[in-house]
Amino acid sequence: MTLREDADYIIKKAIQNVLPDEAVAAALKDKDFGSGHIYVVAAGKAGWQMGKAAADILGNRITKGVVVTKYDHVKGDIPKIICFEAGHPVPDENSFKGTQAAIDLVSDLKAEDTVLFLLSGGGSALFEKSLISGEELADITKQLLSCGADIVEINTLRKRMSAVKGGKFAEICAPAQVFSIVLSDVLGDPLDMIASGPAYPDSSSCEDALAIVEKYDIKLSEQAWKLVQIETPKKLTNVETKITGSVRNLCLAAAEACRELGYEPIILTDQLRCEAREAGSFLASIARTQQSLKNNKALAYLAGGETIVHLTGQGLGGRNQELALAAAPGIAKLENTAVFSLGSDGTDGPTDAAGGYVDGTTLEILNAKGIDIFEVLKNNDAYHALQACDGLIVTGATGTNVNDVAVLLMK
C-alpha cells in the first residue's frame, strides 16, 4: 500500500469507530423511561445520526421529536421526528426555526415525561434562539472566529446571547426529566461547554464573559452588553447526562488502524490546541528528527484536538487543510513520509473537504505549478493548493463530530 492508501485506511477505520450509533445504543441500554411520553431533541452535526439511532432503538415509545443539524447532513426521514438543516458555524434563520420547534415540543410537559436530548458538536450554532438580532449574533460569532478565540471562549459569550444555552433549555423542559446523551467536541469534555451546554449548569461567570470581550475587543450593542452581565443557571435538578464519545476515542481508533498496518503508533496528545500552522510544522520537525536518527521502524505520531487559524487573507480552507499544508516544507524530499489531518465530521472550514494530505513530494509539485506555500498560507488558501496536488481529503458528512486528528506517518 502507498502512504496515501495507508492514510485513507486509517481515516476510514478511525471514523467508523467513533460513529454515534453504538454509543447511543450503549447509553440507552437498560434505561427506564417510566410510563410517560418520550420526546426526542437532537442538535449538532451528528444530530441526524443520533436521532436515527434513538428511533431505531425506541421505536413507538417515541411520541415526537425534532432534529436540528447542518446542511446536507440529513440522510433520510426518521419516523415521528421532524428534521431541520441549518447554518454552521454561523446560525441562520433555519437554526432559529428548528430550535423554536424544539422549544414548542418540550414546553408544558409533565413530570413523568422525558426529553431525550442528543447533543453533538456544532450545536452552538445549530441550536439557537437568540436574545439579540440574528445579524448581530452572526457578527459576534464572526468576530470571535476571525480573531482566533477558542471554542470555550466562543461558547462563554454565546450562552449569554441565547434563550437555550447555558442550561436554559433544561429549564424550559422542566418539570419533565432530561436524559442527555453527549458526543463531545470540546477538549477535556466540559459538559457546560459542549454546544454551549443547553442542558447543563454553566460554570462560566459574567466576569469570564466580560474578560473575553475585552481580550478580543469584541464590538457589542447595548442590548448585548446587558446580556453579558446577566448570570446563567448554576443548578439543574431535572437532568441526567452521559458522554458517549470524544477525541480520545478518535485518537485510539486511529492508533489501532495504524497498528493494523504495521506502524508503531505514538499518541502525542488528545488536547492539541495551538495554531494550525504551528502544529503542522511541529509534526514535520518530528519527522526530520526521526529521519536523522535513521530509525528503521514504521512510526505513526498522532495528535488529536482542535487547532485555530488566524485569518490574514481571503482564501478558502480550514484548520486541518492549513495544518497539513504547513507541514509540507518541513517534510520536503523525505521519503516514505506523510502528514494528514482531518475533522471527524467530514467538514473543514467552509469547504467540501474534511482535511488535507501532504508528503515529501508536495512542495516540489506545488513549486512546479508556480504555487508558493508561504503565500498560500498567508492568504488562508490551503484548499486550492491542496486541490492542485491531489491533497484534499474528502469523506462527505460522516455523522459524527469528535474534533480532529492529525497523523505523521513514516515507513
N, C-alpha and C positions, 0 to 999 in steps of 0.2 A: 504493500500500500504506500502511496505517496503521503507526504506530510499533510497535504490538503485533504486527502481521503481520511487520514487519521483524525484531523480536526473535525471533519463532518461527522464522523462516527461518534466522537466524544460529545459533540453538541447534541446529536440526536439522543444518545443514551442519557445524558445529563437532564435534558428537558423531560424526557419520558418519566424519569424518576421523581420529578417534582410537580407533575400534574396533580390537580386537586382532587380528582375523583376518589382515589383510595383514601386520601386524607379526610375528606368529608365523610366517607363511609365509616372510617375508624372513629371519628368524633361522634357520629350518630349511634354507633353500636351501643346497645343497652340503655339508650336514653329514653326515659319515661316522660312523655309529654302530658300525661294525665288525660282527662276526658274533654278538655277544652279544645278550641279551634287552634290550628297551626297556620300562621301567616308567614310567608317567606319574603324576605327582602334581601336581595343580593346586590352589592355595589362594588365596582372596581373592574380592572382589566380582566380578571378571572371570574367575573360575576356570572356570565352565562354558563361557564363550565361548572361552577359550584352550584348554581341553581338547578342545572340539569341533573347533576349527581344527586342532589337532595330530592328532586322529583322522582327519579328512578327508584330511590330507596323508600320514600314515604308514600308515594302514590296518592291514593284517595284520602289519606289523612290530611293532606294539604287543602286548606279552604281556598285561599287565593295567594297570589304573590306578584312581586314586581322585581325586575332585574334592570339595573342601570349599568351599562358597560360602554366601552369605547367603540367608535365607528368601526364597522367591518368585523366585530368580534362576536356577533350573534350568528350562530351556525344552524339555527332552525327554531321551530316553535317548541315551547315547553308547556305541557298541559296545565291549565289553571294559572299560568304565570304570564304576565304582560312584560315584554322586553322593550327597553328603550336603548338606543345608541346615542352617545353624546360626546361632547368635546373633551379633549385631553391634550396637553397639560393645562389648557385654559378652559374653564367651564363655559358652556354656551346655553342657548335657550332650551335645548333638549335636556341638558343637565338639570335645569330648574324644573322642567315638566316632569321628568322621571322621578325626581326627588319629591315633588309635590304629590305625585301619585302614591309614593310610599308613605308619606305623611297621612294622606287621606285613608290609606289602607289600615294604618295602625292607630288611628285616633278613635277614642271611645271604645276601647276593648275592655274585656272583663278580666278579673284577677286570675281566672282559671285558663285564660288564653295564653299562647306562647308566640312570640315573634322569633322565628329562626333567622338570625341576621348573619349573612355570609359576606365577609369583608375581605377585600384584597387591595393590593397597591393600585394607585390611580383613583381611589375612592375620594380623595380630597377634591379633585376637580369634577368627578362624575356625580358625586352625591352632594348636592349643594342647594340650599335655599338661602340666598344672600340677603343680608340685612342692609346692604348698600346696593347701588345700581350695578347691573351686570358689567357695564362699561368700566366702572372704577375697580371692580373686583378683578377684571381681566388686566387692567393697567397695573394694579398692585402685584399680581402674580408675575407679570412680565418684568416688572422692576426687580423682583426678588430673583427670578431665574437669570436675568442678564448680569446681575452683579455677583453671581456665584454663591448665593445663600444655599445652605444645605437643607435637606428635607425637614429636619426638625425645626429649623428656623422658619421655613416657609409655613409649616403647619401651625406653629405657635401663633402666627398672625391670622391665618385662615380661620382658626377656631373662633376668633373674636368677631369676625365679619359674617358669621354663619348662624342660622337658626337650628342646625342639626349637628354641628361638630362639637367636640369637647364635652361629650356626654349628654348633649341636649336631645339627641334622638331618643335615647333610652328614657328620658323624662317624658317625651311625647307618648311613648309606648305604655307607660305606667297607667293603671296598676298591673297590666299584663307583664309576664316574665319575658326576659330577652335571653335567648340562648345564642351566643355569638361564637361563630367559627371563623378564625382569622388566618389568612395566608399573609405572612409578614414580608414587607418590602422595606423595612427600616432596620438599620443595623442595631443589633442588641435586642430587637423585638420589644421596644417600649409600646405597650398597648394603647397608651393615650396619644401616641403619635402616628400609628399606622392609620392611614386615611383620615388623619386628624381626630381619631378616637370618638366616633359618633355615639358609641355605647360604652364608654369607659371614663371614669373620673379624670379630670385634667390635672396634670402635675405642674404645668407651667403657670406662671403668675402674670399679672398685669405688668409687673416690673420687668419680667423677661421680654414681654412683647414690646414694651417701650424701648428697651435696650437694643432690640433688633432694628426697630425703626431708626434709631439714632445711628447705629453701626453702619447701615447701608444708605442712610439719608433718603428713606422712603417717603415719597410725597403722598399725603393723605388729605382727604376732605375733612371738614369739621365733623360730619357725622361719623366718619371712620375713626377720628381721634377719640370721640366719645366712647365708641365701642371697644377700643383698645384698653380703655380704663375700667371696663365692666368685668367683674370676675366670673369665671366659668364654674360649672358644678364640680365640687370636690368629693362628693359621696353619692353613690348609687346603690340601692338595695335590691333592685329587681333584675340584676344581670349576672349571668354565668358565662365565662369566656374560656375558649380553648384555642391555642395556637396550633396550626396543623402543618406548617412548613416555613422555611426560612432560607436565607442564602447559605447557611451552613450545610443544609441538606443538598443544595445545588453543588457546592464545592465537593462534598463527599461523593456524590453521584458522578461528577466529572472525574474525580480521582480514581474511582473504581473503573471507569471506562478506560482511563489511561493505563491502569494496571493490566486490564484485559489485552491491551495492545502491546504489552511488554515494556512500558515505561515505568520507572520508579517515581511515583508522584510525591511531591512535597507541597503541602498546603501552607503557603506563606502567611496568609491571613484570611479571615472572613469578615474583616472590619475595615476594608480598604476605603479611605475617604481622603482624597487629595485631588490635585489637578490631573485630568486625564492624560495630558502630555507627560507629566512627571511620572505617572505610573508606567506608561509605555517605555519611557527612557530607562526607568529602573529595571524593568524586565530585560531590556536589551543589555544593560550593564551586567546582569547576572549571566546572560549568555556569553558575553565576551570573557568574563572571568572563567567560566567553565571550559571554554574553548582553549584558554591559555594554560589551564591545568591539564589539558589533554585527557579529560575524563572520558572513558570509552563507554560509560553506561548510557542507556537511553533514559533521559530525565524529563520530567514534566513539572514545572513550577506553576502553582495555581494561586490566584488572588481573587477573592470574592468581596463584593461590596458595592459601593456606588461612588464613582468619581464625579468631579464637577468640571464645567467648562466656563471660562470667562469669555463672553462674546466680544471679539475685537474686529469681526468682519461681517459680511453679508452672505456668506456661502451657505451650503447645505451640508448637514452632517449630524452627528450625535456623539455622545461621550465615548461610546465603545469604538466607533469608527476613528475618532481622534486619537484614542489610546493606541490602537493598532498602528495607525499611520506614523505616530510619533516614535514607535519602536523601530521602524524601517531603517533609518540611518544607522542606528546602533548595531543592527544585525546584518548590515550590508556585507555581502561576499562571504558570510558564514555559511558553510554547507550544512545541510540537514538541520536547519534551524528555522523555526516559525513562531510567530506570536499572533494569537487571535483573541478577540474579546467580543462578548455579546450580551444583550439584555435578554433575560429569560422569558420575557413576554413576547419576544419576536419583533419588537419595535425599538428603534434607537433614534431619539430626536424626531423631528417631523419628516421622517423618511420611511421608505418601504423595506429598509434593511434592518436586521437585528444587530449587526455589528460589522467588524472588519477583520481581514486576514492579511498578513504580510509574511514574507520570508526573505532569505538572503538575496534574492534577485529583484525584489520590489523596487529598490532605489534606482537600480540600473535601468529597469523597464520604464520608470517614470521619467528619468533623465533623458532617455532616448526619445520620449514623446514631448520633450520640452516642458515638463511639469516639475516645478520646484516645490519640494515637500514643505520647506520652511515658509514659503509664500502661501501655500495652500493652508497650512495650519494658522497662519496669521489671519487669513480670511475665513477661517472655520468652514472650509470647503472640502472636508475629508471624503464626502460621499463621491464627488465626481472624480477625485484622484484614485480612489479605490475601484471605482467603476472602470477606469481606464486600464487597470492592471488585473482585472478579474478578482478583486479582493473583497468584494461585498459578500457578506453572509446574509442570505435571505431565507427565512424559515416560514414567513407568514405568522399570523396570530397563533400563539401556542396554547392559550387558555390558562396560563399560569403567570405569576409575577412575583419572583423572589429575588429581586436585584440582579446584579451582573456577575459574570465570572470572566476573568482574563487568564490565558494559559500561554506559557512558554514551552514549546516542545523542542527537544534536542535529541536526535537519534544518534 
